Amino acid sequence: MTAAHALPLLVAGPLLGAALLVATGRWLPRYVAEVFGTVLAAATAALALVLLTVTAHRPTPVEWAGGWRPRQGAGVGIVLVGDGLGLGFAALVSVLVAAVLVYSWRFFDDPPAHQAGAFPALILVFQAAMCGFTLTGDLFNAFVFFELMGVVAYALTGYRVEEARAVQGALTFGFLNSLGGYATLLGIGLLYAHTGALGLAPLGAALDAAPLGAALDAAPHSAGMLVKAAFVLVATGFLVKAAAFPFHFWLPDAHTVAPTPVCMLLSGVMVQLGVYGTARLYFTVFAGPGGLPGTAVRRTLLVLGVLTALAGALLCWLQRHIKRLLAFSTVAHTGLFLVGLASLTPEGVTGTALYVLGHAGVKAALFGCAGVLVDRFGSVDEQELHGRGGELRRVGVLFTVGGLALAGLPPFGTGLGKALSEEAAGGWATVVFVLVSAATGGAVLRVAGGVFLGLGAPPAEADVPARPARERPPDATEPGGPGPGGASVARTDGTDADGARGTGAAETAGAAGTGSAAGVGSVAGVGSAAGPASGAGPASAAGDGDAETTGADEPAETPGRVTRAPDTMLAATGALLAGGLAVGCVPGLWAAVSRAADSFTDHTGYLATVLFARAEPLPHSPVPQWTATGVLLGLLSAALGAGAACVALRTVPSGVRPRWSRPLRRLHSGHLGDYVACALAGVTLLAALVW
């Protein structure tokens, strides 16, 4: 079997495994279904890594389904292309899915009867859709995988279907991403009407009308209104998936209600596929002489990237709901990825790719730590958890290190990717990278200092949301009730200093209990300015009347109090964080990513490889390295983040949110109509930038 013949297995393998789990899940024990899903995901990851290694110095493998190869550069077949970045993303997806399935082994309570394979089956379909999206060389099939990815993500976000908030959060996610999908489909229709092609390479050749596409009798043409409109529409769908501002509203709402393993996948890799899709669209279809001017695309990516990075960083700093805080940090880093890509050079793509690799491990690990907090205390409210995480020493260390890595501390992969991206962007963009990294990392370090070290003033009683009596943690008179200082006393002999729990327990829901008394926010747990908070979470202590999304009052998934977090959860979290570190410490990986970026940005070479099976000579960019400037800027952003966290813990009164932030927070109202209006404004902005 050749490397090209193995490409379909990266998609078909997880799909067949999911079908088998669905067919036999009613009879399989839970542990068999979970181990089977994990082994299959790991096998797919191993295959992707082997293909990456085998094809590193060979021509790009191309597989035409059914043998429908193009003739003289023209064809109608469906193609999978295993170039370096496509295979690399497939490997990243598969590794992360395997880690998430390990994390989930003891995460949920026992599933309902005859549904043992439901969750791993959904995760495997999600994996297949993401791998297909990274490998496909056909724009319409990219849309198909895009929609399959979205449908499964909706189901995973609303996995706790018995809870209204989870269902509403999934509906918000589904509605906004469906709008993006419709925009993409309309753009594909315009391109098909204009060129008669759907494949990425045939589309690029048709727009170029270059000698390479001699079989396509198309006259040379410039980027007219139809071509620009098609780019705007297709890119809109990808940017919605990437959670770029102002298309990002679905992401924090989804993270508020989704189970933690799902959040690890959404922020760890799915959002980044939107950035990947935007870059793939430009370099393969629109980068030629008949596509779009590079200046227009650079301007578009730069403006959207800066807006996304600054808005995400600011909103990240303002959160007290830990999972929403991490979600907004994902939005901020999406902006940095777009700024890095805006150079449209192999160096910029290399930096962004390494940044994405490091960010995937670090962000998934941070969500893993948040999942342990919810599992142990039934809350992700920064204020309510103040000082209570002292017993979770290992989790506190992982969370703190993750915050420093998010800030760009060398030698983490996030630090190397940040250094290379800001060097490619140059000029004032360096300031954006430093400030945004410091703000997002500082917000995580602020949480770490308050929750795990008890730094800063304890929250005022008015800032701690009241819980219904049936959902309050056990008091000191109950077995396992909180002892002095709010620290829980173990009920079982097996509890260690890390607060790890025994078997049969699961995390409580991650949905915030706040929202507006009117509209979607009351269900999805999204803070709204429309009215008082419903059920949990006080209004802002600043007295501005806004409902505050706190992350307290979590509806329980488990029937009893949990006291031990399984070693599998801690091991998966630690392994993901170690992976983020390894990205910045393996020079061989840097060289491989650099070669992949050279191939990815070679518009003519991609067309020659796919349509004519002809390998074009590639320019070789210098192998990326740590530089003194990059190290110093990484240390600066980490120091600024740590300093900002210390200042906030010492000076900012508990629960206070500045009044000037009210308009920005009110945009995130939880009302679907507001989100749709912002998305339409985003389409208008995107069109204005392209034109």
C-alpha positions in Angstrom: 0.0 0.0 0.0 1.4 3.4 -1.0 1.1 6.6 1.1 -1.5 7.9 -1.3 -3.7 4.7 -0.9 -3.5 5.1 2.9 -4.9 8.6 2.9 -8.6 7.5 2.8 -8.0 5.4 5.9 -7.6 8.6 8.0 -11.2 9.4 7.2 -12.8 6.0 6.7 -11.2 4.4 9.8 -12.9 6.6 12.4 -16.2 6.6 10.5 -16.3 2.8 10.4 -15.3 2.6 14.0 -18.1 5.0 14.9 -20.6 2.9 12.9 -19.4 -0.3 14.7 -19.9 1.4 18.1 -23.4 2.6 17.2 -24.3 -0.9 16.0 -22.9 -2.8 19.0 -23.1 -0.1 21.7 -26.3 -1.5 23.3 -24.5 -4.7 24.2 -20.9 -3.5 24.9 -19.8 -2.7 28.4 -18.8 0.9 28.9 -15.1 0.3 29.3 -15.0 -1.8 26.1 -16.6 1.0 24.0 -14.3 3.6 25.5 -11.1 1.6 25.0 -12.1 0.7 21.5 -12.7 4.3 20.6 -9.4 5.4 22.1 -7.4 2.6 20.4 -8.9 3.5 17.0 -8.2 7.2 17.4 -4.6 6.4 18.5 -4.2 4.1 15.5 -5.3 6.8 13.2 -2.9 9.2 14.8 -0.1 6.7 14.4 -0.9 6.3 10.7 -0.9 10.0 10.1 2.4 10.4 11.9 3.9 7.5 9.8 2.6 9.1 6.6 4.2 12.4 7.6 7.5 10.7 8.2 7.5 8.6 5.0 6.5 11.5 2.7 8.6 14.2 4.4 11.2 14.2 1.5 9.1 12.7 -1.2 6.4 14.1 -3.6 3.1 14.9 -2.1 0.8 11.8 -2.1 -2.4 12.4 -4.0 -5.3 9.9 -4.1 -8.2 10.2 -6.6 -11.3 8.4 -5.3 -12.3 5.6 -7.7 -9.4 6.2 -10.0 -11.0 9.3 -11.5 -7.7 11.0 -12.4 -7.7 14.3 -14.4 -6.7 14.2 -18.1 -4.7 17.0 -19.4 -5.4 19.0 -16.3 -9.1 18.6 -16.3 -11.2 16.2 -14.2 -14.3 15.7 -12.0 -12.9 13.3 -9.5 -12.7 13.7 -5.7 -9.2 14.0 -4.4 -7.3 13.7 -1.1 -4.0 15.6 -0.9 -1.5 14.6 1.8 0.7 17.7 1.8 2.7 18.5 4.9 0.3 20.8 6.6 -2.8 18.8 5.7 -1.3 15.6 7.1 0.1 17.5 10.1 -3.3 18.8 11.0 -4.8 15.3 10.6 -2.1 14.0 13.0 -2.8 16.8 15.5 -6.5 16.2 15.3 -6.1 12.5 15.9 -3.6 12.8 18.8 -5.8 15.3 20.5 -8.9 13.1 20.0 -7.0 10.1 21.5 -6.0 12.3 24.6 -9.6 13.5 25.0 -11.0 10.0 24.9 -8.5 9.0 27.6 -9.5 12.0 29.7 -13.2 11.0 29.3 -12.8 7.4 30.5 -13.9 8.3 34.0 -15.4 11.7 33.3 -19.1 11.1 32.8 -21.5 9.2 35.0 -22.6 5.8 33.7 -24.4 6.4 30.4 -28.0 5.4 30.0 -28.8 1.8 29.2 -27.8 0.7 25.7 -25.8 3.9 25.0 -22.3 3.0 26.1 -20.8 3.8 22.7 -22.6 7.1 22.0 -20.0 9.5 23.2 -16.9 7.8 21.7 -18.9 7.3 18.4 -19.6 11.0 18.2 -16.0 11.8 18.9 -14.8 9.4 16.2 -17.2 11.0 13.6 -15.9 14.4 14.7 -12.3 13.2 14.1 -13.2 11.8 10.7 -14.8 15.1 9.6 -11.8 17.2 10.8 -9.3 14.8 9.1 -11.4 14.9 5.9 -11.4 18.7 6.0 -7.7 19.0 6.3 -7.0 16.5 3.5 -9.6 17.2 0.8 -8.6 18.8 -2.4 -12.2 19.6 -3.4 -13.9 22.8 -2.2 -17.4 21.2 -2.2 -16.2 18.2 -0.2 -14.5 20.7 2.2 -18.0 22.1 2.7 -19.4 18.6 3.3 -16.8 17.8 5.9 -17.3 21.3 7.3 -21.0 20.6 7.8 -20.4 17.1 9.2 -18.0 18.7 11.7 -20.6 21.2 12.7 -23.4 18.8 13.1 -21.4 16.5 15.4 -20.1 19.6 17.3 -23.7 20.7 17.9 -24.6 17.3 19.3 -21.5 17.2 21.5 -22.1 20.8 22.8 -25.7 19.8 23.8 -24.6 16.3 24.9 -26.5 16.9 28.2 -29.7 17.1 26.3 -31.8 16.9 29.5 -30.6 20.4 30.4 -32.3 23.4 28.7 -29.1 25.5 28.9 -27.1 22.9 27.1 -29.7 22.6 24.3 -29.9 26.4 23.9 -26.1 26.7 23.8 -26.0 24.1 21.1 -28.7 25.8 19.1 -26.8 29.1 19.2 -23.7 27.3 18.1 -25.7 25.5 15.3 -27.5 28.5 14.1 -24.5 30.8 13.7 -22.3 28.0 12.2 -25.2 27.1 9.8 -25.3 30.7 8.6 -21.6 30.5 7.9 -22.1 27.2 6.1 -24.8 28.7 3.9 -22.5 31.6 3.0 -19.8 29.1 2.0 -22.2 27.1 -0.1 -23.4 30.3 -1.9 -19.8 31.3 -2.6 -19.0 27.8 -3.9 -22.0 28.1 -6.3 -20.7 31.4 -7.6 -17.2 29.9 -8.2 -18.8 26.9 -10.0 -20.9 29.1 -12.2 -17.9 31.1 -13.1 -15.3 28.3 -13.7 -17.3 25.1 -14.0 -15.0 23.5 -11.4 -15.2 22.5 -7.8 -11.8 21.1 -7.0 -9.3 23.5 -5.4 -6.7 22.9 -8.1 -9.1 23.1 -11.0 -10.6 26.3 -9.5 -7.1 27.8 -9.2 -6.2 26.8 -12.7 -9.4 28.2 -14.1 -9.0 31.5 -12.4 -5.4 31.8 -13.5 -6.0 30.6 -17.1 -2.2 29.9 -17.0 -0.3 27.5 -19.4 -0.5 24.9 -16.5 -4.3 24.7 -17.2 -4.0 24.6 -21.0 -7.0 22.1 -21.1 -9.2 24.8 -19.6 -10.3 27.1 -22.4 -10.6 30.2 -20.2 -9.5 33.6 -21.1 -7.3 35.5 -18.6 -9.4 37.7 -16.3 -8.8 39.9 -13.3 -10.4 39.6 -9.9 -13.8 41.0 -10.7 -16.8 41.5 -8.4 -17.9 37.9 -8.7 -14.5 36.5 -7.7 -14.3 38.9 -4.8 -17.9 38.1 -3.7 -17.1 34.4 -3.9 -14.0 34.8 -1.7 -15.9 36.8 0.9 -18.8 34.3 1.1 -16.6 31.2 1.3 -14.2 32.9 3.8 -17.1 33.9 5.9 -18.0 30.3 6.7 -14.4 29.5 7.6 -14.0 32.6 9.8 -17.2 31.8 11.6 -15.7 28.4 12.4 -12.5 30.2 13.4 -14.4 32.4 15.9 -12.9 35.6 14.4 -14.4 38.9 15.5 -17.3 39.6 15.0 -18.3 36.0 14.2 -17.0 34.7 17.5 -20.1 34.9 19.7 -21.0 31.2 19.5 -17.6 30.0 21.0 -17.9 31.3 24.6 -21.6 30.3 24.8 -20.7 26.8 23.6 -17.9 26.5 26.1 -20.1 27.6 28.9 -22.5 24.6 28.4 -20.4 21.9 26.7 -18.7 19.1 28.7 -15.0 19.8 29.3 -13.7 17.1 26.8 -15.7 18.8 24.1 -14.2 22.2 25.0 -10.8 20.6 24.7 -11.5 19.7 21.1 -13.3 22.9 20.2 -10.6 25.3 21.4 -7.7 22.9 20.9 -8.2 22.2 17.2 -11.6 22.8 15.6 -11.3 26.6 15.7 -7.9 26.4 14.2 -9.3 24.5 11.3 -11.2 27.6 10.4 -7.9 29.5 10.1 -6.4 26.6 8.1 -9.4 26.7 5.7 -9.0 30.4 5.1 -5.3 30.0 4.3 -5.9 27.0 2.1 -8.6 28.8 0.2 -6.4 31.7 -0.6 -3.1 29.9 -1.4 -4.7 27.2 -3.6 -7.5 29.1 -5.4 -7.1 32.9 -5.1 -3.3 33.4 -5.0 -2.7 33.3 -8.7 -2.9 36.1 -11.3 -6.7 35.6 -11.7 -7.4 35.6 -8.0 -7.2 38.4 -5.5 -4.4 41.0 -5.0 -2.1 40.1 -2.1 -2.5 43.6 -0.7 -6.3 43.2 -0.3 -5.9 39.8 1.5 -3.1 41.1 3.7 -5.2 44.0 4.7 -8.2 41.8 5.4 -6.3 39.3 7.6 -4.5 42.0 9.4 -7.5 44.1 10.3 -9.7 41.1 11.3 -6.7 39.6 13.2 -6.0 42.7 15.2 -9.7 43.3 16.1 -10.1 39.6 17.1 -7.0 39.6 19.2 -7.7 42.8 21.1 -11.4 42.1 21.7 -10.7 38.5 22.7 -7.9 39.6 25.1 -10.0 42.3 26.7 -13.0 40.0 27.2 -10.8 37.2 28.5 -9.4 39.5 31.2 -13.0 40.5 32.3 -14.3 37.0 32.9 -14.7 35.2 36.2 -16.2 32.1 34.6 -13.1 30.1 34.0 -14.3 28.2 30.9 -15.5 31.4 29.3 -12.2 33.0 30.2 -10.3 30.2 28.3 -12.8 30.5 25.4 -12.1 34.2 25.0 -8.4 33.5 25.1 -8.9 31.2 22.2 -10.6 34.0 20.3 -7.6 36.3 21.1 -5.1 33.7 19.8 -7.2 33.2 16.7 -6.6 36.9 16.0 -2.8 36.4 16.5 -2.9 33.4 14.0 -4.6 35.7 11.4 -2.1 38.4 12.0 0.7 35.9 11.5 -0.8 34.7 8.2 -1.3 38.2 7.0 2.3 38.3 5.7 1.3 35.7 3.1 4.9 34.3 3.3 6.2 30.8 4.1 7.8 32.3 7.2 4.4 33.6 8.4 2.8 30.2 7.7 5.6 28.4 9.5 5.2 30.6 12.6 1.5 30.3 12.7 1.6 26.5 12.2 4.0 26.1 15.2 1.9 28.5 17.2 -1.2 26.4 16.5 0.6 23.2 17.5 1.8 24.6 20.8 -1.5 26.3 21.5 -3.5 23.1 20.9 -1.6 21.2 23.7 -1.6 24.1 26.1 -5.2 25.1 25.7 -6.5 21.6 25.9 -4.5 21.1 29.1 -5.9 24.2 30.6 -9.4 23.0 29.9 -8.5 19.7 31.4 -7.5 21.5 34.6 -10.8 23.4 34.6 -12.6 20.1 34.2 -10.9 18.8 37.4 -12.1 21.9 39.3 -15.6 21.4 38.1 -15.4 17.8 39.0 -14.1 18.5 42.5 -16.0 21.6 43.5 -19.0 21.8 41.1 -18.0 25.3 40.0 -15.8 27.2 37.6 -16.4 30.6 39.3 -13.1 32.3 40.0 -14.5 34.1 43.0 -16.3 31.2 44.6 -13.2 29.0 44.2 -10.9 31.5 45.8 -8.4 29.5 47.9 -10.2 26.2 47.6 -7.8 24.7 45.1 -4.9 24.6 47.5 -5.4 20.8 47.9 -5.1 20.3 44.2 -1.3 20.9 44.1 -0.6 19.1 40.8 -3.5 20.7 39.1 -2.4 24.1 40.3 1.1 23.5 38.9 -0.2 22.4 35.6 -2.6 25.4 35.4 0.1 27.9 36.3 2.6 26.5 33.8 -0.2 26.5 31.2 -0.8 30.2 31.9 2.9 31.0 31.4 2.9 29.0 28.2 -0.1 30.9 26.9 1.7 34.1 27.6 4.5 32.9 25.3 7.1 31.8 27.8 10.1 30.1 26.1 10.8 27.3 25.3 7.1 26.4 24.9 5.8 25.9 21.3 3.5 28.9 21.9 6.6 31.0 22.6 8.4 29.9 19.4 5.3 30.3 17.3 4.7 33.7 18.7 8.3 34.8 18.1 8.3 33.6 14.5 4.8 35.1 13.8 5.7 38.5 15.2 8.9 38.5 13.3 7.0 37.7 10.0 4.4 40.4 10.8 7.0 43.0 11.9 6.5 46.6 13.0 3.7 47.5 15.3 2.2 44.1 15.1 4.9 42.9 17.6 3.2 45.1 20.2 -0.1 43.4 19.6 1.5 40.0 20.0 3.1 41.0 23.3 0.1 42.7 24.8 -2.5 40.0 23.8 -0.2 37.2 25.0 0.3 39.0 28.3 -3.4 39.7 28.8 -4.5 36.1 28.1 -1.7 34.5 30.0 -2.2 37.0 32.8 -5.9 36.2 33.1 -5.0 32.5 33.6 -2.3 33.3 36.1 -4.7 35.5 38.0 -7.1 32.6 38.3 -4.2 30.3 39.4 -3.1 32.7 42.1 -6.6 33.2 43.5 -7.9 29.7 43.2 -4.8 27.5 44.0 -2.7 29.9 46.1 -5.4 31.9 47.8 -3.7 35.2 46.8 -5.7 38.4 47.0 -8.6 39.4 49.2 -11.3 36.7 49.6 -14.5 37.5 47.8 -17.1 39.5 49.6 -20.2 37.5 50.6 -22.3 39.4 48.0 -19.9 38.2 45.3 -20.3 34.5 45.9 -23.5 33.2 44.2 -26.1 31.6 46.4 -26.8 28.0 45.6 -30.1 26.2 46.0 -30.0 24.0 49.1 -30.2 20.8 47.1 -27.1 21.7 45.1 -24.9 23.2 47.8 -21.7 21.3 48.7 -22.0 19.2 51.9 -21.4 21.2 55.1 -18.8 20.4 57.8 -21.2 18.0 59.5 -21.4 15.7 56.5 -18.9 13.1 55.5 -16.6 14.8 53.0 -17.9 18.2 53.8 -15.7 21.3 53.6 -13.3 21.9 56.4 -11.7 25.1 57.5 -11.1 27.5 54.7 -13.5 25.8 52.4 -11.2 22.8 51.7 -13.0 19.5 51.3 -12.2 16.7 53.6 -11.8 13.3 51.9 -14.6 10.8 52.5 -12.5 7.8 51.3 -9.2 6.5 52.4 -7.8 6.7 48.8 -7.9 10.5 48.6 -4.5 12.2 48.3 -3.3 15.7 48.6 -4.3 16.4 45.1 -8.0 15.9 45.8 -8.1 13.0 43.4 -11.3 10.9 43.4 -12.1 7.3 43.3 -14.1 5.4 40.7 -17.6 6.0 39.4 -17.5 9.8 39.6 -17.9 12.4 36.9 -17.7 16.1 36.3 -20.6 18.3 37.0 -21.9 20.4 34.2 -19.9 23.3 33.0 -22.8 25.5 32.2 -23.0 28.9 33.9 -26.1 29.6 35.8 -26.6 33.2 34.9 -28.3 35.0 32.2 -31.0 37.4 31.3 -34.6 37.1 32.4 -35.5 37.6 28.8 -34.0 35.8 25.8 -31.5 33.2 25.1 -29.2 34.3 27.9 -31.5 32.8 30.6 -31.0 29.4 29.1 -27.5 29.4 27.7 -25.9 30.9 30.8 -24.7 34.0 29.1 -24.5 37.3 30.9 -27.0 39.8 29.6 -27.8 43.4 30.2 -31.4 42.8 29.6 -32.3 42.1 33.1 -31.3 40.6 36.4 -29.5 37.3 36.7 -31.7 34.3 36.8 -31.1 31.8 39.5 -27.4 32.1 40.0 -24.7 34.7 39.7 -25.0 38.2 41.0 -25.2 41.3 39.1 -21.8 42.9 38.6 -20.4 44.3 41.8 -19.6 47.5 39.9 -23.3 48.2 40.2 -24.0 48.6 36.5 -26.9 46.2 36.5 -25.3 43.7 34.2 -25.9 40.0 34.9 -22.5 38.3 35.5 -21.7 34.9 34.1 -20.0 33.3 37.1 -19.8 29.6 36.5 -21.3 28.8 39.9 -24.4 26.8 40.6 -23.4 23.9 38.3 -26.1 21.3 37.7 -24.7 18.0 38.9 -24.0 15.0 36.5 -23.1 12.7 39.3 -25.4 11.5 42.1 -22.9 11.9 44.9 -20.0 14.1 46.1 -16.8 13.3 44.2 -13.4 13.2 46.0 -11.0 11.7 43.6 -10.1 12.8 40.1 -8.9 9.7 38.1 -5.3 9.5 37.2 -6.3 9.3 33.5 -7.6 12.9 33.7 -4.4 14.2 35.2 -2.2 12.1 32.9 -4.0 13.3 29.7 -3.7 16.9 30.9 0.0 16.6 31.7 0.7 14.8 28.4 -1.0 17.6 26.5 1.0 20.3 28.3 4.2 18.3 27.7 3.3 18.2 24.0 3.0 22.0 23.9 6.5 22.2 25.5 7.9 19.7 23.0 6.9 21.8 20.0 9.4 24.4 21.1 12.2 22.0 21.8 12.4 19.7 18.7 14.5 21.3 15.9 13.6 18.5 13.5 9.9 19.4 13.9 10.7 23.0 13.0 12.4 22.0 9.8 9.5 19.8 8.8 7.0 22.5 9.4 9.1 24.9 7.4 9.2 22.5 4.4 5.4 22.0 4.7 4.9 25.8 4.7 7.0 26.2 1.6 4.8 23.6 -0.2 1.6 25.1 1.3 2.3 28.6 -0.1 3.4 27.4 -3.6 0.2 28.0 -5.6 1.7 26.8 -8.9 3.3 23.7 -7.3 0.0 22.6 -5.8 -1.8 22.8 -9.2 1.0 20.9 -10.9 1.0 18.2 -8.2 -2.7 17.6 -8.1 -3.6 18.1 -11.8 -0.5 16.7 -13.5 1.2 14.6 -10.9 4.3 16.7 -11.5 6.6 17.8 -8.6 7.8 21.3 -9.0 11.1 22.4 -7.4 10.4 24.3 -4.2 12.3 27.3 -2.7 13.7 26.3 0.7 13.1 28.8 3.5 15.6 29.0 6.3 14.9 26.5 9.1 13.3 28.5 11.9 15.2 29.0 15.1 14.9 30.7 18.5 16.4 34.2 18.3 17.5 36.5 21.1 14.8 38.9 20.2 12.1 36.3 20.2 13.2 34.9 23.6 13.3 38.4 25.1 9.9 39.3 23.8 8.5 35.9 25.1 10.0 36.6 28.5 8.6 40.1 28.4 5.0 39.0 27.6 5.2 36.3 30.3 6.6 38.8 32.8 3.9 41.4 31.9 1.2 38.7 32.3 2.5 37.6 35.7 2.8 41.3 36.8 -0.7 42.1 35.6 -2.1 39.1 37.5 -0.3 40.1 40.7 -1.6 43.7 40.4 -5.1 42.5 39.8 -5.1 40.2 42.8 -3.8 42.9 45.1 -5.8 46.0 43.9 -9.0 45.1 42.1 -12.0 44.6 44.4 -13.7 41.3 44.1 -16.2 41.0 41.3 -15.7 44.5 40.0 -15.9 45.0 36.2 -15.1 48.5 34.9 -18.0 50.5 33.5 -16.2 51.3 30.3 -16.4 47.5 29.4 -20.2 47.5 29.6 -20.9 48.1 25.9 -18.5 45.3 24.9 -20.0 42.9 27.5 -23.5 43.8 26.4 -22.7 42.6 22.8 -22.4 39.2 24.4 -26.0 39.2 25.5 -27.0 35.7 24.7 -29.7 37.0 22.3 -29.4 35.2 19.0 -30.7 38.2 17.1 -27.8 40.3 18.4 -25.3 37.7 17.3 -26.8 37.4 13.8 -26.7 41.2 13.5 -23.0 41.2 14.4 -22.3 38.4 12.0 -23.9 40.4 9.1 -21.9 43.4 10.1 -18.8 41.1 9.9 -19.7 40.1 6.4 -20.0 43.8 5.5 -16.6 44.5 7.0 -15.0 41.6 5.3 -16.4 42.7 1.9 -15.2 46.3 2.5 -11.7 45.1 3.3 -11.5 42.8 0.2 -12.8 45.5 -2.1 
